[in-house]
């Protein structure tokens, strides 16, 4: 409980110090499809299929709960943009007022934004949480708390800071450091092992930040690697998009760096507990031996994560000249991100090993902070 309160106070304190992003959120509610009528609109040339769905939707939540409205849903034949609906589907409805005075549902226009998917995601997360608690027990609970803390840091610290003009690189580095401290101390406890893992991870995170800045500059990446970047540019053209890209690289590498740091520090801690006569040099060598195994798996994991997320791009290589393919901005961005993260993992191993070896011998019983006083 003490650890939970410490983490909670850290998050709340950071939130109070962070900027509040002043932004207008478009209102949305949940609705259900009650009926669908298909209309042939071939004369309007709206697409290859030339079909329009006249969808009768009933509002299930909000101020206009119970209201019904017929909404047009165009089927253009493009699966990336079409919303394929069936009777009984729950949907997200977007409301736009037609005048300044909104009194009844007739004073707003209603559009179908997308299919409601969060219930399925809640189920998947619930299954994940149950398995974490069953297998991890107390440490599993601490892991869930650390996940919540990291998500809170991203939404309530990183996002407001960037949107209010702070450098995305500084904001991402700050959030990465705070997330590392909270996560590792929650899972590993307040001890020398956790402190060594934190120091090694933070040092590697700084290296990844510097590498991200350098590689983005020398490869002339623009920061516009997908539709999300273009949408964000439309809403906030004032943002530094190369900085946003660097920040995303830093955050993406953070999980693998924490995993590597904790693995090395835990190994050296166990070796020291087994044979306390070993010196710093012997502990360092043992940590490096384990680290060499970790390097292969962690780097491979990071590369596969990026390749998996960019699978459509990989498949595109079959239809384009490889020289052109590898020099596309989006492809270069994915490759650069994977390589920066992998280099940071390589750096993390010796840094964490030497810090852990030193702290196990010199400060084994002296944690960085003593919260009992």
Secondary structure, DSSP 4 states (H G I P E B T S, - for coil): -HHHHHHHHHHHHHHHHSPPP--PPPPEEEEEEEEEEEEE-GGG--SSS-EEEEEEEEE-SSTTTT-EEEEEEEE-S-TTT-----TT-EEEEEEEESSS---SGGGEEEEEEEE--HHHHHHHHHHHHHHHHHHHHHHHHHHHHHHHHHHHHIIIIIHHHHHTT--HHHHHHHHHHHHHHHHHHHHH-SSHHHHHHHHHHHHHHHHHHHHHHHHHHHTT--S--SHHHHHHHHH-TTS-HHHHHHHHHHHHHHHHHHHHHHHHHHHHHHHHHH-TT--HHHHHHHHHHHHHHHHHHHHHHHHHHHHHHTHHHHHHGGGS-HHHHHTSHHHHHHHHHHHHHHHHHHHHHHHHHHHHHHHHHHSTT--S--TT-
